[in-house]
């Protein structure tokens, strides 16, 4: 698999990647994930629509990425249920810090709530153990 979202491999994340919204939803319909990194400007199905579909069935943490940094876009994404929003260009270190923050914050939810499979790009820390409750 190729690296997703500019996340450096040495950070220890296992990643899934999809280049379109429908491909991401299909791919993640088959895989449990800890977090979704979702680009707003996906072809075929916008990131906002992918987020809407994710939130219809899951509370998996979602970090939205966008080249559209206007306040209205950030507010819409957050109001639709994104856990964080990062405007491009961004540094890989900042994305990793936000991933770690979201993953740490989601540890309190049940395994089923966090990993119900739907979404787009989905990093998962390779070093993290998966505990069942």
N, C-alpha and C positions, 0 to 999 in steps of 0.2 A: 504494500500500500504506500501511497505517497503521503508526504507530510501535508497536513491540513492547516490552513489559517496562519501559516508562518510560524507555527510552534516548533521550536528547535527540538530535534530528537533527543539530545542529551538531557532534556528536562524529564525524560522518562514517561512521556505520554504515549499511549497507544491511540491511534487515530483512525477514524473512518472518514472518507471524503466523498462528496458528491458534487457534481457541477451544475445540477439543476434542482429545483425544488421537488418535483415529482420523484427524481432519482434518490434524493435524500430521504424522502418519506418512505419510499419503497425499501431502501437499504436499512433504515432504522426500524422498519416493521419486522425485521429479522434479527435485530441485535439489541441487547440491553446496554444502555449508556448511562454515564454519570453526569454528563453535561453536554449541551449542544452549543456550538459556536456557529452562528447563523448570519450569513451575509444578506442584507436587505435587497441588494440588486441581483438576485438570481434570475436566470432566464426561465421562461415558461411559467413560473409561479413565483410571485414575489416572496421575499423573506417575511413580510408582514402576514401574508396568507399562510405560509408554512407555520409561522408562530401561532396564528389563530387555530390551525388544525392541531398543533401540539397541545395547546392549552385546552382544547376540547376533551382531551383524553389523559393528560399527564401534567404533573408539576415538576418535571425534570428541569433543572436550572438551564436558562438560555442566556447567552451573551450575544447581543446583536452587534454586527459590524456593518459600517456604512461609509461610503464616500460622501453621503449627504449629511453634513454635520449641523444643519439648521436645528434650532431648538425645537421647532414643531415636530420634526422627525423623531428626535430623541424622546420627546414627551409621548408621542403616539406609540412608539415601541414599548416604553415603560408602562404606559396605561394598558396596553394589550397583554401585558404579563411578562415582558422580558425582565430578567433579574439584573442585567447590566447592559450598557450601551457604549460602544467604543467607536469613535470616528477615525477614519483613515486620513492621513497615514498615522500609524501607531508603531511603537517599538515592540518587537517580540517579547522583551522583558516585561512590558506593561501588560500584554495579553496574558502571559504566564502568571503574573501576580493576580490578575483578575480571575483567571481560571482557578487558581489555588484558593482565593477568597470565596468564590462561589461554591467550590467543592467542599470547603470547610464548613460553610454555612448550611449546606444541604445535608450534612452528616446526621443532623437531628431527625430528618424524615425517615419514614420506613423505606426499606429497600425497594418495595413495589412502587411506591410513590415516586422515587427518584429515578428509576430505571425503566419505566414503561416505554417501550420502543417506538418512538416516532421522532422525526426531526431532520436535521441536515448534518453538518459536520459535527463529530462527537468525540472530543478527546476524553481518554480515561487514563488516570495515572497508573503506570505499570507496576509501581511499587506498592500501591494500596491493596490491602486485603479486602475481600468482599465478605462482609459479615451478614448473615441471615438473622432476622429477628423473629 
